[in-house]
Amino acid sequence: MSALGVPLDAAAVRKDFPVLDRVIHGRRVVYLDSAASSQKPRAVIEALSRFYETSFAPIHRSAYELATEAT
């Protein structure tokens, strides 16, 4: 049950995390270790990829357009 009282669709959530598509030793991955790191949903991976492909630059250090976008 979600915080809003709506049933959680675990299959839909699983689809958002590409790493959970993996099969290791014949079993689908279940990731419970989030103390030090967490898995990223597809939307975050895609946003980071777009950023690295189009706007990556040092932040707060330059006056050129790419640095402004990155900041």
BAMARPA-244455 format. One record per residue (C-alpha): x, z negated, y. Coordinates in steps of 0.05 Angstrom, whole numbers, plus 5000, padded with zeros to 4 digits. Each point is the difference from the previous one (the first is absolute). Layout:
! BAMARPA-244455
XZY ...
//
This chain:
! BAMARPA-244455
500050005000 502850175068 500049555061 493750365023 496349854935 500650724976 502650124930 507350235000 501050694971 506749894965 500650724978 499350255071 505249505025 504750204944 499550745022 502849805068 506649764970 504050564967 504649524963 494049764960 499350694969 506549884962 500149844926 505949584975 501049864926 493250304986 496249565049 497450125071 503649615053 496849375026 503749735061 499249265015 506749835033 498850005075 504249405019 506050425024 497050695007 493450364993 498150694977 497850495054 493450374998 500150755004 497750005073 506149595021 504850444959 497150635032 500449705070 507249804990 501750684972 496850345061 503949545046 506750144966 498650744999 497850075073 501749415044 505749584973 504949775054 503049355025 494749575033 500849655067 506750345011 498950695029 495850365051 499050654961 493350194971 501549844926 502349305018 493849905042 495550224943 503749554950 499549415046 
//
